[in-house]
Amino acid sequence: MALTKTERRNRIKTRVRRIVTGSAERPRLSVFRSNKQIYAQLIDDTNATTLLAASSSEKEIASESGNKSEKAAMVGKLIAKKALAAGIEKVVFDRNGYLYHGRVKQLADAARKGGLKF
């Protein structure tokens, strides 16, 4: 029986989430990718709270022109800027079951260039 894309992604997601957890000192950088937008959150799993969030639907990114990969890079820079302003330098990257390719990779690379350490 073949798995759908969503079922496959959820299996990968649960397998990775057994290992990857975020704390207040080193939060989890979680990525969600929809058809049109991309979202990133810094999550503290010990307290079950979202510390910071950024998305391509925010005004400063939505007003810019560019394709989805370029917008993902802008989200990576924005989440890095917000994290450094909040005093967070180290994060654990959670690709959320997506392949580390395309928009997810663009976001991660931009966050690294912005000053976050994975």
C-alpha positions in Angstrom: 0.0 0.0 0.0 1.5 3.3 -1.1 1.6 6.2 1.3 0.4 9.7 0.3 2.8 12.6 0.4 1.2 13.9 3.7 1.4 10.5 5.4 5.0 10.1 4.3 5.9 13.5 5.7 4.1 12.9 9.0 6.1 9.6 9.4 9.4 11.4 8.8 8.2 14.2 11.1 7.4 12.0 14.1 10.7 10.0 13.6 12.7 13.3 13.6 10.8 14.8 16.5 11.7 11.9 18.8 15.3 13.2 18.6 15.0 17.0 18.0 13.7 19.0 20.9 14.1 22.7 21.7 14.8 24.4 25.0 14.9 28.0 26.1 18.6 28.2 25.5 18.5 26.4 22.2 15.0 26.5 20.7 13.8 24.5 17.8 13.5 26.3 14.4 10.5 24.7 12.9 9.6 25.3 9.2 6.2 25.0 7.7 5.7 25.2 3.9 2.4 25.8 2.3 1.7 26.1 -1.4 2.1 29.9 -1.4 3.7 30.9 1.9 6.5 29.7 4.2 6.5 30.0 8.0 9.3 29.7 10.6 8.9 29.5 14.4 11.4 29.3 17.3 9.8 26.9 19.8 10.7 26.1 23.4 9.5 22.5 23.8 10.2 22.3 27.6 7.6 25.0 28.2 5.6 24.4 25.1 5.8 28.0 23.9 6.5 29.8 20.7 9.3 32.3 21.3 9.4 34.0 17.8 7.7 33.6 14.5 8.2 34.9 11.0 6.4 34.3 7.7 6.3 35.3 4.1 2.9 36.8 4.7 4.3 39.6 6.9 4.0 43.1 5.4 7.8 43.7 5.0 8.2 40.5 3.0 4.9 40.3 1.2 5.5 43.8 -0.3 8.8 42.6 -1.8 8.9 41.1 -5.2 10.5 37.7 -5.9 9.7 34.1 -6.3 8.9 31.7 -3.4 12.6 30.7 -2.9 13.7 34.3 -2.6 10.9 35.0 -0.1 12.0 31.9 1.9 15.4 33.4 2.1 13.9 36.7 3.3 12.0 34.8 6.1 15.3 33.2 7.1 17.0 36.5 7.4 14.0 38.0 9.4 13.9 35.1 11.9 17.6 35.4 12.4 17.4 39.1 13.0 14.5 38.6 15.5 16.3 35.8 17.3 19.6 37.8 17.7 17.6 40.8 19.0 16.0 38.4 21.6 19.4 37.1 22.6 19.1 33.7 20.9 22.2 32.5 18.8 21.9 28.7 18.8 19.0 26.8 17.4 18.1 23.2 16.4 16.7 23.0 12.9 13.5 21.1 12.3 12.7 20.7 8.7 9.3 19.3 9.7 9.4 16.2 7.4 10.2 18.2 4.2 13.2 17.5 2.1 16.2 19.7 2.8 16.0 21.2 -0.6 14.5 24.3 -2.3 12.6 26.7 -0.1 13.5 24.9 3.2 17.3 25.0 2.3 17.0 28.7 1.3 15.5 29.6 4.6 18.1 27.6 6.6 21.0 29.1 4.6 19.7 32.6 5.1 19.2 32.1 8.8 22.8 30.9 9.0 24.1 33.9 7.1 21.9 36.1 9.4 23.9 34.8 12.4 22.1 31.8 13.8 24.2 28.7 14.6 22.6 25.3 13.9 
